[in-house]
Amino acid sequence: MPTVRTPLLLTFVLLFISFPAMADVYDDAVSNPYRPAADRQRDADSKPAELMRFAGVKAGDTVLDMFAGGGYFSELLAYVVGSQGTVLMHNNLAYQGFSGEAIEKRLADGRLGNVVGLFAELEDMGVPAGSVDVIWISMAYHDVYYVADGWTVTPDTFFPALQSLLKPDGRIIVMDHMGSIGTGSSLGNTLHRIDPEYTQADFAAHGFRLAQQSDVLLNPEDDLSKNVFDPSIQGQTSKFVYTFVRQ
């Protein structure tokens, strides 16, 4: 009986099919057993592994989680940058008040040794100029155009902070609730959304170039006329994801 030889290419294909893809550092961060249960409940909608992989966050990086809220992403980023890296978990006074005890719980007992709680307004960050590899801004850029008593963030404080803190070869990761094209910044104060085309133009006008984008958080079923806190869409809004670098 003749010997049947499997072609070399077919062998590689069969091996590829037979074994699932190995988890990487981003999957490992998401599956870390020390993560709070409440965080895990967010993962299906927030897709953190995909976002951190897209951002290219790596061991040893200094990452500024700007307007971090309770620190959902701060903890994940801390696992990725490792002991040689640092995550600055930033909140200003308004965000700190909004996040309540979540911040204290996140940082309690030094459980995240490479996370530094940073409570400051943008014009008084106290972070060395040009020291940050990645500035991570999740669902907060639209607040640059929010207007309310006690809220001090404006384009005149936001963009200078980015320019000052970012390394020359650093990058800014921006994800936010999508608003309808043509609405500009007007929805930031009402629906808590922002126009993606306006976002690109705004960053360009302040010295940053769009380097890449991802559709991982797009949701074609999202009604862009609804407030992001509407129960019918909360947590599942369509979001753009951009990487900006210096022009």
Secondary structure, DSSP 8 states (H G I E B T S, - for coil): -------HHHHHHHHHHHS-----HHHHHHT-TTS-HHHHTTHHHH-HHHHHHHHT--TT-EEEEET-TT-HHHHHHHHHH-TT-EEEEEE-HHHHHHHTHHHHHHHGGGSSTTEEEEE--GGG----TT-EEEEEEES-GGGGG---TT----HHHHHHHHHHHEEEEEEEEEEEEB--TT-TTGGGGTTS-B-HHHHHHHHHHTTEEEEEEE-TT--TT--TTS-TT-TTTTT---EEEEEEEE-
